[in-house]
Amino acid sequence: MAYLTKVTFQEYFVSITSLVQEEMVTVHQAMGRAVEHLQSAAEYQGFIPPCRCEGESPAVVTIDKSLLEEIENEGLEAGELQRNELTLESMQHT
């Protein structure tokens, strides 16, 4: 980015030759010198770490233990499905 700006200013300076625009040329030359002093490798070095966004925190999930008690009371075996509205809907979408 800095190199592209530098080249653009250099091309612009070559095209300005009128003595009437001497003040404008001086300002643009000062801008060009400032661009030459840019160090693009170190430009954002101190910016990124403090401005980095933290990752999303994991969702907090709680299990309603009364639901587990209902399943235990119904005698559902491990690996066995219980047919209800949720399982039927799930089977329709697979």
Secondary structure, DSSP 8 states (H G I E B T S, - for coil): -HHHHHHHHHHHHHH---GGGHHHHHHHHHHHHHHHT--TTTTTTTTHHHH-------------HHHHHHHHHHT--TT----SHHHHHHHHT-
